[in-house]
Amino acid sequence: MERLDLTLAEKLLKINAIMLQPDSPFLWGNGWNAPLYNDNKITLSYPDVRRFVKVELSRMILENFPDVEVVASVAMGSIAMGALVADTLGLPFVYVRNVPKDHGLENVIEGNFKPGKRVVLIEDLVSTGHNAIKALHEMQLAGGDVLGMVAMFTYEFQQALDSFKEEGLELITLTNYNAMMKAALSSGRIKEDDVATFELWHNDPENWTPRSLEID
C-alpha cells in the first residue's frame, strides 16, 4: 500500500504547491532564506487534490480525535480547507485570527464558539509553530478544550517540535519535509547533489545562507 505522506507530497510537488529552488532560494516572510517555498492554498484550485486533502484530514480527525465538537482553522491559509473539513464532518467551524479584528467586535475567534467545546485545530502547514501555539492559547482563553491539531504539511523543524511538546499539543500531519524530499528525489525534481544543501538549511533554517549570497 502506498504511503499517504509520499502520495500527498507527490501531488503537492506536481501542482507546484511546493516549489524547490536550491540554486535560487526564496525569501520567506519571516526573513529566512530557503531553497523551497510552500503555498498549500494552491490545492484549492485543483478539485482532485482538494478532495483528497479534505477527505484525508477528515479521516485523520475521526480516527485520532473522535470526540471533536468544533473544527477551528488557524488564519489565514487554512480557513477554506478547515471549512470544507467541518462541512464533511457535519461540525461547527470557526477560525482564529493572528491579531484581534481592528474594528467592530474586535474578535480573535470568528464564528459562534461556546466555552467548554472540544476543538481540533487545522493548519495548512507548520513551520516554526508560532501561529499554531498562539491559536492554541486563544482557544484555551476562550474556554475551548483543544484535543490536538491536524495539518497538511510540516517542515519538521526542531523548534516547532519542541514547542508542541512543551505545550502538550498533539500534531498529526498528512505529509512532511522528509516525505517531500523522498518524492522530489524519486521524481527527479532535485538531484542527489542538492540533498546536502537542503540538509544544511533544514538543520539551521534561521541562519542558513544560500551559496549565491555567500561572501568570499
C-alpha positions, 0 to 999 in steps of 0.5 A, spaced: 500 500 500 502 506 498 504 511 503 499 517 504 505 522 506 509 520 499 502 520 495 500 527 498 507 530 497 507 527 490 501 531 488 503 537 492 510 537 488 506 536 481 501 542 482 507 546 484 504 547 491 511 546 493 516 549 489 524 547 490 529 552 488 536 550 491 540 554 486 535 560 487 532 560 494 526 564 496 525 569 501 520 567 506 516 572 510 519 571 516 526 573 513 529 566 512 532 564 506 530 557 503 531 553 497 523 551 497 517 555 498 510 552 500 503 555 498 498 549 500 492 554 498 494 552 491 490 545 492 484 549 492 484 550 485 485 543 483 478 539 485 482 532 485 487 534 490 482 538 494 478 532 495 483 528 497 486 533 502 479 534 505 477 527 505 484 525 508 484 530 514 477 528 515 479 521 516 485 523 520 480 527 525 475 521 526 480 516 527 485 520 532 480 525 535 473 522 535 470 526 540 471 533 536 465 538 537 468 544 533 473 544 527 477 551 528 482 553 522 488 557 524 488 564 519 489 565 514 491 559 509 487 554 512 480 557 513 477 554 506 480 547 507 478 547 515 471 549 512 470 544 507 473 539 513 467 541 518 462 541 512 464 533 511 464 532 518 457 535 519 461 540 525 461 547 527 467 551 524 470 557 526 477 560 525 482 564 529 485 570 527 493 572 528 491 579 531 484 581 534 479 584 528 481 592 528 474 594 528 467 592 530 467 586 535 474 586 535 474 578 535 480 573 535 475 567 534 470 568 528 464 564 528 459 562 534 464 558 539 461 556 546 466 555 552 467 548 554 467 545 546 472 540 544 476 543 538 481 540 533 485 545 530 487 545 522 493 548 519 495 548 512 502 547 514 507 548 520 513 551 520 516 554 526 509 553 530 508 560 532 501 561 529 499 554 531 501 555 539 498 562 539 491 559 536 492 554 541 492 559 547 486 563 544 482 557 544 484 555 551 482 563 553 476 562 550 474 556 554 475 551 548 478 544 550 483 543 544 484 535 543 490 536 538 491 539 531 491 536 524 495 539 518 497 538 511 504 539 511 510 540 516 517 542 515 519 538 521 523 543 524 526 542 531 523 548 534 516 547 532 517 540 535 519 542 541 514 547 542 508 542 541 511 538 546 512 543 551 505 545 550 502 538 550 499 539 543 498 533 539 500 534 531 498 529 526 500 531 519 498 528 512 505 529 509 512 532 511 519 535 509 522 528 509 516 525 505 517 531 500 524 530 499 523 522 498 518 524 492 522 530 489 528 525 489 524 519 486 521 524 481 527 527 479 525 534 481 532 535 485 538 531 484 542 527 489 547 533 489 542 538 492 540 533 498 546 536 502 544 543 501 537 542 503 540 538 509 544 544 511 538 549 511 533 544 514 538 543 520 539 551 521 533 554 517 534 561 521 541 562 519 542 558 513 545 562 507 544 560 500 551 559 496 549 565 491 549 570 497 555 567 500 561 572 501 568 570 499 
